[in-house]
Amino acid sequence: MSYLYPLVALVGALGILNLAFTFGVVRRLREHTDLLSQRNRAQGSGPKVMLDVGEKVEAFDAVTVDGAALSQADLATGTTLVGVFAYGCSSCDERLPAFLELARGFLGGKDQVFAVVVGDPENVAEKRDKLLPVARVVTEEYGGAVTAALGVKGYPAFALLNSDGAVTAAGTLMEDLNLMPSRAA
């Protein structure tokens, strides 16, 4: 029986040592996660979802929901904010309010904001209707001409285009656009 007290003490000491090591590992994992987050913010939010910075939008012809003709040349009229959203995309639903807020105050107004809603026509009405007051909106099926011209590979996709129709910033988060306060009213 006298051997139980040292055994319990040894198990207790091992438990405390294990707890100390666990706290150390957790601390190092948090530091590692912070470093990765900083690097990802510096390099963009993640995988390429559309054209890279410097690439130009390819030629396309489309008709907006309002019935106006729209082409690649129409996007080369100053800094243009672009947002591409898809039906059934939960990330699109989460990021739509931030896009709408930015679009409402974007320099040049509705003429400098372009949105594409991708999916079956009967399913995209809700997103389309939210975007109409602040953007020129095109709806199309998956694999349509506009998303192909923008090089969209994932949703949501956001970009800023310059007056030459070239991408100056792109990503899946509004923060990826690196907007300065002077660009938005």
Buried (B, 14 or more C-beta within 10 A) or exposed (E): EEEEEEEEEEEEEEEEEEEEEEEEEEEEEEEEEEEEEEEEEEEBBEEBBBBEEEBBBBEBEBEBBEEEEBBBEBBBEEBBBBBBBBBEBEBBBEBBEBBBEBBBEBEBEBEBBBBBBBBEEEBBBEBBEBBBEBBBBBBBEEEBBBBEBBBBEBBBBBBBBBEEBBBBBBBBBBBBBEBEEEBBE
